[in-house]
Amino acid sequence: MSRLWPSTLAGRTALVLLLGLIAVQGLGLLIHAFDRLELQRLVQGREMSGRAVQLWRGLSVAPPERRATLVAEAELPAGLVAEYASEPLVRPGMPPVPPRQARFFRLDAPVPSLFGPPRFRPREALSAALPGGGIAVSLRFADAGWLNLALRPPAPRPWHSDSFLVAFGAMSFAAALLTLWAVRRMTRPVADLAAAAERLGRDVNAAPLPEHGPREVATAARAFNGMAQNIRRFVADRTQMLAAISHDLRTPITRLRLRAEFMEDERQRERMLADLAEMEGMIAATLTFARDDAAAEPAVPLDLATLARTVLDEAADARPALAGKVAYAGPEHLVLPARPVALKRALSNLVANALNYGGTARVSLATGGGQVSLRIEDDGPGIPERELEAVFQPFRRLEESRNRETGGTGLGLTIARSILRAHGGEVRLLNRAGGGLTALATLPA
C-alpha cells in the first residue's frame, strides 16, 4: 500500500478526492438502482393488473362458449398467463399473497374499485402466492367458469438504458479531469514555494516570488521574500565587513614587512619576512573563503565538461612535470546552471589537492539519478577513515598523511565543499580499494 500511495501533495489530494468521488458515485448509483427496481416492479404490477381487468371485462360480456377462444387470442404482457377453466387455480391451503406484492398488483384495493360497475364484478375473487414469487388469481363468472391468472413479472433491469455506461464513464472522466485540474491549481503555490527555496539555496539573488493569489499563498510568498531579502542584506553587510577587515589587516602587515627590511640580522629578517608572508597568505585565503561563501555571482548555463578539461589543462601548464598525470573521462558537453567562477575554484581546489598529495588527478564525469557525479581520483596514500570528514574543517591538516611544505593553508577542501553546497550539491572523500583517494562531488542535474 505504501508504494501505491503518491509521494506528492497534489497526488495524495487528488487520490483522496477521486476515491471519495467514486464512493459517492457508487452510493448514489446504488440508491438510484434500488429506486428504479421498486418503480419497475410497481409499473409491471400495475400493467399486469390493468390488462387482467381488461381481459376480465371483455370475457364478462362475452358468451361462455367464446371465452376460451378469446383468452387464447388475447395479447398479454410478458409474465401474465390467463386460462378459462371450470375450476379455480387457487386452492385452499395455498399461502396468501405478501402485502408488498398485493400492493404492486393492486390486490389490496377493494373489488368494486378495481373492477368498476356491479355488472363487471366477479362473483368470487381468490388470490394466493405461487412458488418462485408469482401470484395466482382466480375470478369466478356469474354464470359459470373461472378465469385463472398466473402473474410472474420478469426480473427488473436497474440499468435499462443502453447508453448508461457511456454516460456514466463520460461523467466520471469529466469529474476526474476537473478534480485533477483543481488539485494542481491549488497545490501549485506549494510547488512554486519549494522551487523558490531551492533557487535561493543555489543563488542568493534569485528572483522573488509573486505575491498574489489566495490570502494564505500571498502571505507565505511575502514572508519568503522578506526572508530572502534579509539573507541578501546579511550577505551584503558581511561582504562589506570583510572588505574592511582586509584593508585593516593588510596595512599593519605591510608596515611590519617594511620594518623587517631594516633588520641587520639577515637570518632573523628572512624568518620574519617568511612569517609575514605566511600570515598574509592565511589572511588572503581566509578572506577568499569568506567571500566565496557569501558570493553574489549569478548562476548561468555552464558546460561542466569543458570546465573540467580547462581546469586540468591549466593544472598541467602550471606543473609541467605532472602534465602526463592528469586525465579526463566523460561526455564532451554537459550543461547545467552554475556560478562559473565559484565552481571553477572548487574544481581547481580538488584537482590541486589530488596533484599535491597524490601526484595524479583523474577526473571523470557522469550523470544519473537526477544528479551529476564528478570524481577526482589520485594515487596518494589516502586518509585514515576517521579523518575523512574532519579534513573539511577550516585549517585542518593531517600530519601523518599531508606534508605542510607542499602548500596550502588547510582551506582548499573547505572552500570546495562550501561552493558545492551553495550549488545544492555535496562533496565527500573515499579511500580507493587499490590505494589512493577519490573526491566525489555531486550536483543537481
Secondary structure, 3 states (H helix, E strand, C coil): CCCCCCCCHHHHHHHHHHHHHHHHHHHHHHHHHHHHHHHHHHHHHHHHHHHHHHHHHHHHCCCHHHHHHHHHHCCCCCCEEEEEECCCCCCCCCCCCCHHHHHHCCCCCCHHHHHCCHHHCCCEEEEEECCCCCEEEEEECCCCCEEEEEECCCCCCCCCCCCHHHHHHHHHHHHHHHHHHHHHHHHHHHHHHHHHHHHHHHCCCCCCCCCCCCHHHHHHHHHHHHHHHHHHHHHHHHHHHHHHHHHHHHHHHHHHHHHHHCCCCHHHHHHHHHHHHHHHHHHHHHHHHHHHHCCCCCCEEEEHHHHHHHHHHHHHHHCHHHHHHEEEECCCCCEEEECHHHHHHHHHHHHHHHHHHHCCEEEEEEEECCEEEEEEECCCCCCCHHHCCHHHCCCCCCCCCCCHHHCCCCCHHHHHHHHHHHCCCEEEEEECCCCCEEEEEEEEC
